[in-house]
Every structure is written in C-alpha cells, then in structure tokens.
Amino acid sequence: MPRLAAGSGRTSIPTTFLLQGPGRRRWRVGRPREPRLDPKAPLRVLTNFRPESDWLLEPGDMLYVPPGWAHDGVALGPSFTYSIGFRAPSDQEFAREFLAFLEDHVALAGTYADRGAKLQRRPAEVPNRMVRHAAAVARRIRWRARDVAGFLGEYLSAPKPQTVFSRPRTPHSCASFAALCRARGMRLDLRTRMLFREREFFVNGERVEAPGPLRRVLARLADERALPPGERLPQPLLGLLHDWYLAGWLRIGERHE
C-alpha cells in the first residue's frame, strides 16, 4: 500500500475523512517534517514516511486526517474505504488563478516603440529601454475589491473539469417548467455550485447580476439549494432558471429522488 502525502503547500491543503465501508483496514498516520516524494511513483508517495498513530477501522468508522498529514492504509481482507476530501486553496493557487482571471479583464492602450534607438553593440541583449517600458506597463495593472470578489465567485463556483451535467431528455417549455415548479418546487442539481455577493450571483463559474426584486429569491435558492412549491416567480427570473434547467444545473421537484 503506498504512503500517501495528505497535502502540498504548492497547490492546496486538503482535509481528509476516511469512512470505512465493508471490511476492515488498518491506517497509519503521521506528520512529515520534511516530506520527500518519490519521483518515480505514479501517486503522491512519500519516501520518508514515519507513522505516529495506528488505527483499525471497522465498518462505519471514520478517521480524520488533518491537513499536511500523511496516511497509509492496509486492508485486512476484502475492504472498501471512502475518502472524503475538503480542499483549501493555497495563497499560491489564489494568486495564479487571479492572474489568469485578469487576462480577460485588463485592457491597456499603447504599443511598444523604439523610434530613435541606436544600434546595439550586442544584438541579442534585451535592451534596458524595453525592460523599463515593460515594467511601466506592469505598474499600470490595477484592480478593485469588486474585481477580487468577482474572481472568487467565479473561481469557487466553477465545477471540476471532470464534472458532467445531465440535460433533460425531454425538456419542458418555459411555460410548462414554470407550472411544474409552482406545483412541485425546484432544486439545484447536486453538482451545481451557487454563490452570491451583494447583487452578483455565481453559478458553475458563470456570473449573473440580478436586479433588486430577484435577489431575495436567488439568495434563498443559493442558501437552501431549493425553492418550495407555490413560489410565484417573475418572468425574467423564470427565463434564467429555465436556461439552468436546460443545462442540467436545476431540477424540477423540491426533493432529490
């Protein structure tokens, strides 16, 4: 059984819960002081793992593995363990993704020009005037707290690349969708991520700015992940929710079947 590192400060620090299903499994956990990964291993395998605690999990038992700790499990016969992870992005990840976000939100006028420049003695050397120009351009990049909030909403609500939403096989029209939701309610798909901040709402990485009368309903949907039957929704909101329904982000019915 490999010795797995529980996290890395270069990307994210996960918190892991190990829930034992059928069978039994013995787990050893320890906090690496200077973790070293095996470069030849296909998984995150430590070469210097030293366990500090030993636990035997029976069916239904759960083991908490703190961020930054490593764990090693050995099955005692046929066994199945569910690994439940909660990821906390690192500062490095926030910075990298925010810089990528800025690519689509920064517009700077101007073009580099070297008119009047003298012939260089070393043709391959990067000239100082170009370095100074590039540094001046970088200093012109600005953002506001609202830009950071928008980035966080899109980034935190974006589904993982492997997430696939199931569209309805025989979709209802907008009018039929509205009638069914009034009768049965609606709910977010289990895979849908929905967040909000002030007037902006973020659903699966997409941003929607809602006018005042719609914010209360959308905030309830984000908080409770469902709306009960009998809710009368204005037409602009029904059109938006119907689009989410067609994309597989929203389901008819208040409860999951």
C-alpha positions in Angstrom: 0.0 0.0 0.0 1.5 3.4 -0.9 2.4 6.0 1.6 0.3 9.0 0.5 1.1 12.6 1.3 -2.1 14.4 2.5 -1.3 17.7 1.0 1.2 20.1 -0.5 1.5 23.8 0.1 2.3 24.4 -3.5 -1.3 23.8 -4.6 -3.9 23.2 -1.9 -4.1 21.8 1.6 -6.9 19.1 1.8 -8.6 17.9 4.9 -9.5 14.2 4.6 -12.0 12.0 6.3 -11.6 8.2 5.7 -15.0 6.4 6.1 -14.7 2.7 6.3 -17.3 0.7 4.3 -17.3 -3.1 4.2 -14.3 -4.9 5.7 -11.6 -3.6 7.9 -8.5 -1.5 7.2 -5.5 -0.5 9.4 -4.4 3.1 8.9 -1.1 4.7 10.0 -0.9 8.4 10.1 2.0 10.8 10.7 3.0 14.4 10.1 6.1 14.6 7.8 8.7 17.0 9.0 10.5 17.3 5.6 8.3 15.4 3.1 10.0 14.0 0.1 8.0 12.5 -2.7 9.1 9.5 -4.8 9.6 11.0 -8.3 9.1 7.6 -9.9 5.8 6.8 -8.2 2.5 7.5 -10.1 0.8 8.7 -6.9 2.0 11.1 -4.2 4.1 8.6 -2.3 6.5 9.7 0.5 9.9 8.2 0.7 10.4 9.2 4.4 7.0 8.3 6.0 7.2 7.8 9.7 3.8 7.0 11.3 2.9 8.5 14.7 -0.5 6.8 15.2 -2.1 3.5 14.3 -5.9 3.0 13.8 -8.0 0.0 12.9 -11.3 1.0 11.2 -14.3 -1.3 11.3 -17.4 -0.8 9.0 -18.9 2.6 9.8 -15.8 4.1 11.5 -14.3 7.3 10.3 -10.8 8.6 10.6 -9.9 12.3 10.4 -6.6 13.1 8.7 -5.5 16.8 9.3 -4.1 19.0 6.6 -0.5 18.3 5.9 -0.5 14.8 7.4 0.3 11.6 5.5 -1.7 8.3 5.7 -1.0 4.7 4.8 -3.8 2.1 4.7 -3.6 -1.7 4.6 -6.8 -3.8 4.1 -7.3 -6.8 6.4 -9.2 -8.8 3.8 -11.8 -7.6 1.3 -12.3 -3.9 2.2 -13.6 -0.6 0.8 -12.8 2.8 2.2 -14.5 6.1 1.1 -12.1 9.1 1.1 -13.9 12.4 1.6 -11.7 15.4 1.0 -12.2 19.1 1.6 -9.8 21.4 -0.2 -8.4 24.7 0.9 -6.7 26.7 -1.8 -3.2 27.9 -1.1 -2.1 31.5 -1.5 -0.1 30.4 -4.5 -3.1 29.0 -6.1 -5.2 32.1 -5.4 -2.5 34.3 -6.9 -2.0 32.1 -10.0 -5.7 31.9 -10.8 -6.3 35.6 -10.1 -3.6 36.5 -12.6 -5.3 34.2 -15.2 -8.6 36.0 -14.4 -7.0 39.3 -15.1 -6.1 38.3 -18.6 -9.8 38.7 -19.6 -10.4 41.9 -17.6 -7.3 44.1 -18.3 -7.2 46.4 -21.3 -4.2 48.6 -21.6 -3.8 51.0 -24.5 -0.4 51.6 -26.2 2.3 49.7 -28.1 6.0 49.4 -27.5 8.1 51.5 -29.9 11.8 52.1 -30.1 11.9 55.0 -32.6 15.2 56.8 -32.4 17.0 53.9 -30.7 20.7 53.5 -31.5 22.1 50.3 -33.0 23.1 47.9 -30.2 26.6 46.7 -29.8 25.2 43.3 -28.7 22.2 42.4 -31.0 20.9 39.6 -28.7 20.9 41.6 -25.5 17.5 42.7 -24.2 17.7 46.5 -24.1 17.1 48.5 -21.0 14.5 50.7 -22.6 12.3 47.6 -23.3 12.7 46.5 -19.7 11.7 49.9 -18.4 8.7 50.0 -20.8 7.5 46.5 -19.7 7.9 47.5 -16.0 5.9 50.6 -16.6 3.1 48.6 -18.3 3.0 46.2 -15.4 2.6 49.0 -12.9 -0.5 50.2 -14.8 -2.3 47.0 -14.0 -5.0 47.8 -11.4 -7.9 46.0 -9.7 -10.5 46.8 -7.2 -12.1 44.8 -4.3 -15.1 44.2 -6.6 -12.8 42.5 -9.2 -11.4 40.2 -6.5 -14.9 39.4 -5.3 -16.0 38.6 -8.8 -12.9 36.4 -9.3 -13.6 34.5 -6.1 -17.3 33.9 -7.1 -16.4 32.5 -10.5 -13.4 30.5 -9.2 -15.1 28.9 -6.2 -18.3 28.1 -8.1 -16.6 26.6 -11.1 -17.2 22.8 -11.4 -14.2 20.5 -11.7 -13.1 19.6 -15.2 -14.5 16.1 -14.9 -18.0 17.2 -13.8 -20.7 16.5 -16.4 -24.3 17.7 -16.1 -27.2 15.6 -17.3 -29.5 17.6 -19.5 -33.2 16.7 -19.5 -34.0 14.1 -22.2 -37.4 15.6 -23.0 -37.1 19.2 -21.8 -40.2 21.2 -20.9 -41.0 24.5 -22.4 -40.6 27.6 -20.2 -44.3 27.8 -19.5 -44.6 24.1 -18.6 -41.4 24.4 -16.5 -43.0 27.3 -14.6 -46.2 25.4 -13.9 -44.3 22.3 -12.7 -42.1 24.3 -10.4 -45.2 26.0 -8.9 -46.7 22.6 -8.3 -43.6 20.6 -7.2 -40.9 23.2 -6.4 -37.3 23.2 -7.7 -33.8 22.3 -6.5 -30.3 22.7 -7.6 -28.6 19.7 -9.1 -26.2 18.1 -6.6 -23.3 19.0 -8.8 -24.2 22.7 -9.1 -22.3 25.3 -7.1 -24.1 28.5 -6.5 -22.7 31.5 -4.5 -23.5 35.2 -4.3 -22.2 38.5 -3.1 -24.4 41.6 -3.0 -26.1 41.8 -6.4 -23.9 39.3 -8.2 -24.7 35.6 -8.3 -22.3 32.9 -9.5 -23.5 29.5 -10.8 -21.0 26.9 -12.0 -18.4 29.6 -12.8 -20.8 32.0 -14.6 -21.7 35.4 -13.2 -25.3 36.8 -13.2 -26.1 40.3 -11.9 -29.7 40.3 -10.6 -31.9 43.4 -10.1 -33.3 44.1 -6.6 -36.6 42.1 -6.8 -34.9 38.9 -7.9 -32.0 38.9 -5.4 -34.1 37.6 -2.5 -35.3 34.6 -4.4 -31.9 33.8 -5.9 -30.3 34.2 -2.5 -32.8 31.7 -1.0 -32.0 29.2 -3.8 -28.3 29.6 -3.2 -28.6 29.2 0.6 -31.2 26.4 0.7 -30.5 24.9 -2.7 -34.2 24.5 -3.3 -37.4 26.5 -3.6 -40.8 25.1 -2.3 -43.9 24.6 -4.3 -46.2 27.6 -4.7 -43.4 30.1 -5.3 -44.5 32.7 -7.9 -41.5 33.8 -9.8 -41.3 36.9 -12.1 -40.9 36.1 -15.8 -37.3 37.4 -16.2 -36.2 35.0 -13.4 -38.2 32.1 -14.9 -36.3 32.5 -18.1 -33.0 32.4 -16.3 -34.0 29.4 -14.2 -35.3 27.6 -17.3 -31.9 28.1 -19.0 -30.3 26.5 -16.0 -32.8 23.6 -16.1 -32.0 23.0 -19.8 -28.3 23.0 -18.9 -28.9 20.3 -16.2 -28.0 22.7 -13.4 -31.5 22.8 -11.9 -34.1 20.1 -11.4 -37.9 20.1 -11.0 -39.1 18.9 -7.6 -38.1 20.1 -4.2 -36.5 16.9 -3.1 -34.0 14.5 -4.6 -35.5 11.3 -5.7 
